Amino acid sequence: MTRILGIELRRSAALGSALALAVAGTLLLFFAEGIGFSTGWMQLAMTQRLYLAVLWPLALAAGAWQARREHRSNVEELFGSTPRPRAHRIVPTVGAMGVAVVGGYLAMGIAGALWIVSTARYFPAAVLAVTAVGVLALVAAVWVGLAVGRLLPSLVTAPALGIAGLALLLLIPAATRPRGWLALVFSPIYEMNMPDAYATVPGRVSAAQAVWLAALAVAAVLLFASGGRRIRVAALLPLVLGAALAVTVMPHQNRFVTDAIDPVARALVCTDDQPRVCVSRVHSGLLAEVTPKAREALTVLTKLPGGPTEVHEDTTAYPDVYPAWREDVALVSVEAGPDGHVLEPSAIPAEVVFGAFASPPGCEKPAGWPERVAAASWLTGREPVADEMSDPAMLDSAVQLWQSLRQLPEAEAQKRVVALRRAALSCSVDEGLLTGNAR
Amino acid sequence: MRWLTLYLRSRRAPMALAAAGSIAVLMWSLWSVFSNARDVGFQMVALTVLLLVVALTATLGGPDDALEGTAALRWPRRRVAHLLVALLVVVVLMLVTLATGARFGPGWMMVRDAAGLLGLTALAAATTGTARAWFLPLAWTLAAALYPRSEPVLGQVLTWQAQPPESTAANVTAGLLALGGLVTYAVAGPARRPPAEAGQH
């Protein structure tokens, strides 16, 4: 059997399919929308799932093409006359095509893994589930392709099936609206786009998707193996059962994956030595890069009596999860750039110092952005710079405030900056606190 | 005339034309039913052109290309004519829709995509054989239609099928593919395979 499978791997479309999926997948991963998976393993697994948008139709087409082989070679009658049941004869083909798409998908994963292996540390078990569902989706697709290709043996079947598959994937969300959870059952790519740092796919979602895809795969094999109408009708049974079971298992809640947060990925990992710098576990590979920059900022902050003594990553997560509020902690957002390392490490000190003027959550009179930037710039001694979010008018007023602080005597400026921090902490920032004409 | 009839029959041209016609009608009705917009989305245009080209791909090779090649005929000019007629079929089918309630346009983008994809298919037919020629255009167009990039210029080149008609990089890419496919196919013809594998039916 192994020998036959080996021969089938070489003589069928398996090698070509595996190669095509691996190459197409890798190109998509790196070039389709920029590198969006550099944060960690979960992001890689989810991005791979997203690009099933192209790979899934291609697997369908590859299966349909392979199913036409006997027809193409004019040996259907010859093979039909051999005294072996059709179910026996198709096992090597089904196996070879399955192995091929699994190999292609995993090769794409390895290409992505090599990119992030030096920076990504946190590897939750859910990554394996997400990847397994992706693999299962491709296996189901290639087997459905085999079944359709056998039922409609025409040269146009394979590409037409590919385009129909793409259309199906794109139409599922529209067809099931407003029940987004239903789209999540039937579409392996749904809600996989732009995973943020603490993203995860809950186990029940993966389970429901796996149930449906497994049912689809079984039905496809039944169809491909069928000799008569009875088995073809019987293939409906796993489809119906699988769909019903998957719909039951899937939580009936929209945006279930988009809003899911992995608390372990979000938990803080800290340096052993003082002053403490903490980042979330998913960013723990970046701690060594963040620490010196954060400590540089903490040295600057010693000018503030009672200033922050620790730097934590700002683990605010959409839609409404915030880090615990502590006065002695300055928060800083940590983001991995396309290369997996910290995006703009040079901006970290300024941001930490800026974070020292934050107010508790729910505060009604926090310090304004220009005041915070001006005070932070006075402490670091560097002119305020525009980031992509700030609007020019705000930046202008920040620069003006900073200039006026610099013209003051050192002691007076320090007094105002300290006052701004106190007011920010106690939620009582009045306008003009920095300019000295507070009302 | 007798030669032409036999040629078209050996290439299963009637089947291919019927397939192309039904695809055009199908895509046109899908858009008419499911969308209120009059102008068809660019992804749909690119994919429809792709399907039409794929339907005509089957005519690029006959039942026995090796035998065909031994005939003392001027093949290059016939192959060029074949490709040009195929392009004309795709373009005419799409241009007809411009007069209806679901317009597959803009016209130039569609002509560009048809020419580029036909060239790519002809190139693939000349190198890997007619039976496999659909794969590269399919994979490339699916990816390009889903993830078109307008920056940098390389992105326009790699996703030329989905670029707006005024994109020079996309037009040049399509032109090169069309020309390359035309010349290669005209000179070399479809890749030779054993007759058993070359059959398209």
Chai-1 contact restraints between the chains, C-beta under 6 A:
chainA,res_idxA,chainB,res_idxB,connection_type,confidence,min_distance_angstrom,max_distance_angstrom,comment,restraint_id
A,A24,B,A139,contact,1.0,0.0,6.0,A-B,restraint_1
A,A32,B,Y147,contact,1.0,0.0,6.0,A-B,restraint_2
A,A53,B,L146,contact,1.0,0.0,6.0,A-B,restraint_3
A,V54,B,L142,contact,1.0,0.0,6.0,A-B,restraint_4
A,V54,B,A143,contact,1.0,0.0,6.0,A-B,restraint_5
A,P57,B,L142,contact,1.0,0.0,6.0,A-B,restraint_6
A,L58,B,A139,contact,1.0,0.0,6.0,A-B,restraint_7
A,S73,B,A196,contact,1.0,0.0,6.0,A-B,restraint_8
A,N74,B,A196,contact,1.0,0.0,6.0,A-B,restraint_9
A,L155,B,A58,contact,1.0,0.0,6.0,A-B,restraint_10
A,L155,B,Q200,contact,1.0,0.0,6.0,A-B,restraint_11
A,V156,B,A19,contact,1.0,0.0,6.0,A-B,restraint_12
A,V156,B,A55,contact,1.0,0.0,6.0,A-B,restraint_13
A,P159,B,V54,contact,1.0,0.0,6.0,A-B,restraint_14
A,P159,B,W134,contact,1.0,0.0,6.0,A-B,restraint_15
A,P159,B,L138,contact,1.0,0.0,6.0,A-B,restraint_16
A,G162,B,L138,contact,1.0,0.0,6.0,A-B,restraint_17
A,I163,B,L47,contact,1.0,0.0,6.0,A-B,restraint_18
A,L166,B,L142,contact,1.0,0.0,6.0,A-B,restraint_19
